[in-house]
Amino acid sequence: MTEEQLPLFEVIDATEFAKSKAKTTGAKKTKYNLDERTYVVWYALPTYMGICTVPKHDEIIQALNPEQQVYRQRHEPNRFVFELGERTVCRDCFLVEADLE
């Protein structure tokens, strides 16, 4: 290595490493603003694949346009869902606030 080149990595001791790990450890609990039911809010939520448990789920799906219905039926029953209180809510039910009824 020449004098002009800088090392790629800086060597640190165990104490410095422990301090740097302590700063990043632990997840922050994030509160979501669920008052506004928009696509932006939905895509910010931590969703996972599951089954929607909203009682009016089938009615909501039937109210969609035919193209949307075909797509939803192709991927039923597993959908991206979010735990909201006692219910597991899919995007369609979330956007029309069907989980509140």
C-alpha angles and dihedrals in degrees: 000000000000126000091255094058120082122213115261094224134034115222113229131183127244094264093055090047092052091050092051091049092049091058094057100037120106130039121252116232108239122205115213123214100234094170089088113059104199137133089254091058092044094053091049092058122095099249131178137184112278146115123288111238098190108128093224094048094113092049091051092051091049090053092059122096116270094257092053091046092054091051094047093048091051089059100036136153095019114063137153104278140177128213106242113174109303094341136078106223130199123210096260093051091043094054095051092040093238090150091067095062 
